[in-house]
Amino acid sequence: MSLIANSFNLMPFSTSVDWLLDETIPGAFDEWMQNSMPMPDGEGHTIPVQAPSMTDDSSSTTYPQFNNDPIISYASTLSKPGASSLQSVNAEIARPLLNDYDPALLKDYFFPGQCTNGTLPLSFHGDDRDSILRQGEVPVGARPKSVPPRKKLPELDEGSRSRILKLIDETQPTTVDNMVITTSSNLLSAASLQRYSNLFFTKFNVSYPLIHLPTFDPSLTDALLLIAILSIGATYDGKDSHQMAIDIHNVLRPRIIQHPSFNEQPELWLLQTILLVDCLGTSRADHKQHAMSNMFHGLLINLLRRADCQNIRTPPISSSCSGNQLEHQWKQAMHLEQRKRLALLCFCWDTQHAVLFSQASCLSAIELRLSLPCDLETWEAETAETWLNSARKSSTNLLFLPVLRAYLHPDTHARPRQLDTFARYVLLHGLMSISSDLKRRAQTSLGRSSMTLFTGWELTSLCSGIDNQDGSPQGRIRRAYDKWKADFEMYCLDLKLSNRYDAKAFTPLKTAILALYRAAHIALNVEVLDLQILAGAENILGKPVKPHDYESSRKIIHGWLASPRTRITVSRTAENACRIVRDAISDLEENDLTDLFHYPWCLYLACLSIWVLHSGGGVDARPQVKEPAGQPKDIDHKNEMIALIGGMLSCESMEDWNHTAGAYRTQGLMCFMAKKLGTVRWAAMREGTKVLERLGRHPS
């Protein structure tokens, strides 16, 4: 029985992604990208250039349809009549972004006229970019605007609380001891419910901006959505509150399906409710809830499609509106924005489970024919007037797919600079989705039906050559990831130079997003299911691992480690895994695992990668450990972990890595991370913690 989650129907998305990789139209596409960026209006402001419109007429649509032709001609849609020429685009905006780590581009971006012979006046290697603050200055126009935090959170009035308690009383949720949860419980007091609401809007909704806070009114919100919001908020509270949220979660789906508004095209609030219920079951609960969420996830995707959420565009702004008309326009625009973000967040979680858990995806990037999310200032505007002022200056009226293609195309340099954290987070998932689609197509084309999937080195062979060959789809994805990272780091640098930079709030978010980028790199090089099975996972997503599964994974991992053709991918895996752990040690507080749900799992995959690289692929193949004479066996786990990570990151060549592999103990890392991740209240992570604890007990 396959360990791949088969709850979803795997649609043939991969047959339609080739147009994203098509290299036949670099010039026209680059021009369209630059013409879609904002232009100066002569008064120091910028005018957003609207992306090409899309119609229902199949003869004029700007995106490929799901047909048998995998490569769609796109050139005719890139130059529209009346579009601005490149000469009219502001030079600063049209200038290429910092590409990868090219010194020539770096010097032009930061030190025009100050560098010679293509060299930089400071050390600039890998992730060590902080020193640039001492030497250069980012152009003022590139800095993201800061938005003052909203001071007032929604208040649950007595009427809203009464509706919530009435619904709980009707559904009769029970505890694990089969005791009915009564509405007189202290966990359901007015103060407790308000605390859950505050936690939702200060934790979840900041990391995953789903609900538009300025227009959210609890008194006008259905009790089902209110309970879904409070349940998510309660998972950030104590263990008792978290368990109560899980107990209530168990009875919500029947009420959703029985609701009069539940139909083939549900309203926004009902879709938001289903998504929040799905999110809690998938990432904040136990195995039972996880299994149920997997079954209902396909339902959510189908409802999103029927509601056309994946085709939402940024609406045109009427500058002549005022008063009530302006208020209506603002609320309508934010309603559409919430529908768009609903689709994007659903896509992100679906993609994470496809890449990081090897589940079958059911929503591909190719389906998202929508605009990128609006910028933070526009999203958080508290009045219609401030929204209008911000929306007029917004430079993010770009379509998702063309921007995604800019990262995949080797000759495209005009990537948009003025994107905020959420937009960049979405684009990373777009690249991950394309990677997943290509891997699934590779499996399907070779008819692989065994339990384990293709590893990075097998996919490399399928994709016409070794890993470092430029024409390899795997290589294209890898370079696209690195382009994304270069842009994200420059954005972080811009943000750090802004007046309202909050390091305490942003650093955990940055660390978690970069961990996802590195975990995506790991998944590109090696199959994560094989890592888990070889490390001794007894169950994966509720399905038992059998002896033949273990033997298959052992052979695959051993082949990956031993093959001369995969030395580069092995070293890349080692580097990315080490940097995930290093960032967790250096950037986060002792007990901080950030508010992004994927982060603990990325740490877990990093630990497994480091273990397999040092153990040779199994606890029975223990390497010789180099220890100083007289070194006690019970060395402090943290110091042992730091020595391991420091030794691995000091490697500068393949020869260094060959000497380092197996030269350090991994027990300290396993024990330290098992303790750290053991605080995560999530069933999948609890299983992972057991694996780390077992590895920590074996000398390796």
RAVEN-V685026 format. One line per field, one symbol per residue. psi: psi as a letter, one per 30 degrees, with the letter a starting at -180 (. if undefined). burial: # if it has 24 or more other C-alpha atoms within 12 Angstrom, else .. A space follows every 50 residues. Layout:
BEGIN
psi: ???
burial: ???
END
This chain:
BEGIN
psi: kkfkkgflkjlheffgffffgkgfheeeeeeeeefflklkgfgglkjkkk lklklfjffgkglkliafjfjkkfefffjkkfkklfffkkeeefkkljjc hjeeeeeeeeikffklgglkglkikbfifeffffelkkkeffkkkkkkkk eklkkjleeeeeeeeeeeeefhkllfggkkklffkffgleeeeeeeeeee ffdefeeiiekjefgkjefgkkeeeeeeeeeeefffaleeeeeeeeeeef geeeeeefkffjafilleeeeeeeeeeeeeeefgaaeeeeeeeeefeeee eeeeeefhfggkljllkjffllbeeeeeeeeeefeeeeeeeeeeeeeeee eefeeffhlklgjleffihlllllleeeegkfleeeeeeeeefkgghkke eeeeeeffkfgkfikkeikaeeeeeeeeeeeeeeeeeeeeeeeefghkfl elaklefeeeeehillegkefkeeeeeeeeeeeeeeeeeeeeeeefflfg kjeeeeeeeeeeeeeeeeeeeeffekkfeeeeeefgkekjhgkkklefee eeeeeeeeeeefkffgeeeeeeeeeeeeeeeeeeeffllegkglgkffee eeeeeeeeeeeeeffgglffiklkkjklkgkkfhkkeeeeeeeeeeeeff kfleeeeefekgflkfeeeeeeeeeefffkikeeeeeeeeeeeeeffkk.
burial: .#####.#...############.##.############......##### ###........####......####.###...##.#..##.######### #.##.######........#......#....#...####.#####.#... ..####...######.##..#.##......###...##.#.######### ################.#..#################...########## ###.##.....#...#############################.##### #####.#########.#...........###.################## ###################################.############## ###########################################....... #############..###..###########################... ....#####################################...#...## .##########....####################.##...######### ###################..##.............##.######.###. ......##.###################.#################.###
END
